[in-house]
Amino acid sequence: MRNLLGLGIIALPMLVSCGDDHCWDCGYRAPPSGCTGAACSGVVSELSLGLVAGNFTGTSAASVIATSTVLQYANRNAGNLKVYLSSGAGTFAAPILISDGHDPLYLASADLNGDHLADAVSASAADGTLSVFLNTTQTPGTFATPIVLNSPGASQVAIADMNGDGLPDLVSADFNVSLFVQTSPGVFASPVSLYSGGANWVAVGDLNGDGIPDIALTDGSGVKLLLHTGAAGAA
């Protein structure tokens, strides 16, 4: 058994993460009564609710991407991705900011388009969207303008090849548990609603041993399973 007790800690200049107790606006503090102007905008802090590590540069060392929201208002704040590219074993360059709508809640990562570089997908309930950030082969570690997919209520996303065509698809934990089938690299079909009750979390795996991915979800009443019927894009 590998000894995991001797772990070193590398501190990146990241951000406060106080959303673990579901206090989404916990970094915002209202100004005193009667105060106006820029100086009275409240105490501003930064919040991260999503984090992934992966081979974003095409090297052997993993880089890190985190969501970043500067909490200037009680609701609906501008969000970014903070990209920490690996500059060597255990070292990272200064973060690069990429605009990412409002209040991103979650990040997932996988090679979506088969170019052997990790891509990223964020979910935003505030915008009701998934944002797909495709890595660029010309300059790995930089990302094309995001593909924005309409996904009302999106709080989380899972990535898996749901129809066996070799292209990863997206399953969104939104108001309809939406399936976005990737029809060609970087192109996604209109969403298919899989469960009208919605979900706050989804996970994908072969739950019944038939070799086809199924979906587990959580909603307001517990855990539910969506077993794949075998038809392309169906569950």
C-alpha positions in Angstrom: 0.0 0.0 0.0 1.3 3.4 -0.9 2.1 5.7 2.0 0.1 8.9 1.5 1.0 10.6 4.7 4.0 12.4 3.4 2.2 14.8 1.1 3.7 18.1 0.3 1.6 21.2 -0.1 2.0 23.8 -2.8 0.0 27.0 -2.2 -1.3 28.7 -5.3 -2.6 32.2 -5.2 -6.1 31.0 -5.6 -9.2 32.2 -3.8 -11.5 31.8 -0.9 -13.9 28.9 -1.2 -16.7 29.4 1.2 -19.5 27.8 -0.8 -19.0 24.3 0.7 -21.9 25.0 3.1 -24.0 26.3 0.2 -23.6 29.9 1.2 -23.3 31.1 -2.3 -23.2 34.8 -1.4 -21.1 34.5 1.8 -18.3 36.7 0.5 -20.6 39.7 0.0 -21.3 42.1 2.8 -23.9 44.8 2.3 -22.7 48.4 2.8 -23.9 50.4 5.8 -27.4 51.9 5.5 -27.4 55.2 3.6 -23.9 54.7 2.1 -23.6 55.4 -1.6 -20.9 55.4 -4.3 -18.1 53.1 -5.3 -16.6 53.1 -1.8 -19.8 51.6 -0.4 -20.0 48.6 -2.6 -19.5 46.2 0.2 -16.6 43.9 1.2 -15.5 42.1 -1.9 -14.0 38.6 -1.9 -13.4 35.9 -4.4 -15.2 32.5 -4.5 -14.3 29.2 -6.2 -16.8 26.4 -6.6 -15.1 24.4 -9.4 -11.7 22.9 -9.8 -10.1 20.5 -12.3 -6.5 19.3 -13.0 -5.5 17.9 -16.4 -3.1 17.8 -19.3 -4.0 21.2 -20.8 -0.6 21.9 -22.2 0.3 18.6 -23.9 3.2 18.0 -21.5 3.6 15.3 -18.9 2.7 17.7 -16.0 -0.9 18.6 -15.1 -2.2 22.1 -15.0 -5.0 23.5 -12.8 -8.1 25.4 -13.7 -10.5 26.9 -11.1 -13.7 28.9 -11.3 -13.4 32.5 -9.9 -16.2 34.8 -9.0 -15.6 38.2 -7.4 -18.5 38.8 -5.1 -19.4 42.4 -5.6 -23.2 41.9 -5.4 -25.6 39.7 -3.4 -26.6 38.0 -6.7 -25.3 37.5 -10.2 -21.6 38.3 -10.2 -19.2 38.1 -13.2 -17.2 34.8 -13.3 -13.9 33.7 -14.8 -11.8 30.6 -15.2 -8.4 30.9 -13.5 -5.9 28.9 -15.5 -2.7 27.9 -13.8 -0.5 26.3 -16.5 2.2 23.9 -15.4 5.7 25.4 -15.9 7.5 22.3 -14.6 7.1 19.5 -12.1 5.2 21.1 -9.2 5.5 24.7 -10.5 2.9 26.9 -12.1 2.8 30.1 -14.1 0.8 33.1 -12.9 -3.0 32.6 -13.5 -4.6 33.5 -16.8 -8.2 34.8 -16.5 -10.9 33.7 -19.0 -14.3 35.2 -18.9 -17.0 32.7 -17.9 -20.4 34.3 -17.6 -21.9 34.7 -14.1 -21.4 32.6 -11.0 -20.0 29.4 -12.4 -20.8 26.5 -10.1 -18.9 23.5 -11.4 -16.1 22.5 -13.8 -15.5 19.2 -15.6 -12.6 18.3 -17.9 -12.0 15.7 -20.7 -10.6 15.6 -24.2 -13.9 16.4 -26.0 -12.7 16.6 -29.6 -10.0 14.0 -29.9 -7.0 16.3 -30.2 -5.3 14.7 -27.1 -5.6 17.9 -25.1 -7.9 18.3 -22.1 -10.9 20.7 -22.5 -13.1 22.2 -19.9 -16.9 22.6 -19.3 -18.5 24.9 -16.7 -22.0 25.0 -15.4 -23.9 28.2 -14.4 -27.3 28.2 -12.9 -27.3 32.0 -12.9 -27.0 32.0 -16.7 -28.8 28.7 -17.3 -25.9 27.5 -19.5 -23.0 25.1 -20.0 -19.9 26.7 -21.4 -17.6 24.4 -23.4 -13.9 25.7 -23.5 -12.0 23.8 -26.3 -8.3 23.8 -26.0 -6.3 25.0 -29.0 -3.8 22.8 -30.7 -1.7 25.7 -32.0 -1.1 27.0 -28.4 -2.1 24.3 -25.9 -3.3 25.8 -22.7 -5.2 28.6 -24.4 -8.9 28.2 -25.2 -11.2 29.1 -28.0 -14.3 31.3 -27.5 -16.6 29.1 -25.4 -19.5 27.2 -27.0 -22.5 28.2 -24.9 -25.3 25.6 -24.5 -28.7 26.5 -23.1 -29.2 24.5 -19.9 -31.6 26.3 -17.5 -30.8 25.5 -13.9 -27.4 23.9 -14.7 -25.5 23.3 -11.4 -23.2 20.4 -12.5 -22.2 18.4 -15.6 -20.9 14.9 -16.4 -19.0 13.9 -19.5 -19.3 10.5 -21.1 -19.9 8.9 -24.5 -23.6 8.1 -24.2 -24.3 6.8 -27.7 -21.1 4.8 -28.5 -19.9 7.0 -31.4 -16.5 7.7 -29.8 -17.3 11.3 -29.0 -17.9 12.4 -25.4 -21.3 13.9 -24.7 -22.5 16.1 -21.9 -25.2 15.4 -19.2 -26.3 18.5 -17.4 -27.8 18.5 -13.9 -30.4 21.1 -14.8 -34.2 21.4 -14.6 -34.6 18.6 -17.2 -31.4 16.5 -16.8 -30.4 17.5 -20.4 -28.3 15.3 -22.7 -26.1 17.2 -25.2 -24.9 14.7 -27.8 -21.7 15.7 -29.6 -22.5 15.0 -33.3 -19.0 16.0 -34.6 -15.9 17.3 -32.8 -17.0 20.5 -31.0 -20.6 20.4 -32.3 -23.5 19.6 -29.9 -27.1 18.7 -30.8 -30.0 20.4 -29.2 -30.6 19.0 -25.7 -32.6 15.9 -25.0 -34.6 16.0 -21.8 -34.0 12.8 -19.8 -35.9 13.6 -16.5 -38.4 16.4 -16.1 -37.9 16.4 -12.3 -34.5 18.0 -12.7 -31.4 17.2 -10.7 -28.7 19.0 -8.6 -26.0 16.3 -9.4 -25.5 13.6 -12.0 -23.0 10.8 -12.4 -22.5 8.5 -15.4 -21.5 4.8 -15.4 -22.6 1.3 -16.4 -25.0 0.5 -13.6 -26.5 -2.8 -14.8 -23.6 -4.5 -16.6 -24.9 -4.2 -20.1 -21.9 -2.2 -21.4 -24.0 0.9 -21.9 -23.6 4.0 -19.7 -26.5 4.9 -17.3 -27.1 8.0 -15.2 -27.5 8.4 -11.4 -28.9 11.7 -10.2 -29.9 13.4 -7.0 -32.9 15.6 -6.7 -35.0 17.0 -3.9 -36.3 13.6 -2.9 -33.2 11.4 -3.1 -31.2 9.3 -5.6 -32.7 8.2 -8.9 -31.3 5.9 -11.7 -31.9 6.4 -15.4 -31.1 3.2 -17.1 -30.0 3.4 -20.8 -32.4 1.7 -23.2 -29.7 1.1 -25.8 -31.0 3.5 -28.4 -28.6 6.3 -29.4 -29.1 9.3 -27.1 -31.9 7.6 -25.1 -32.2 6.7 -21.4 
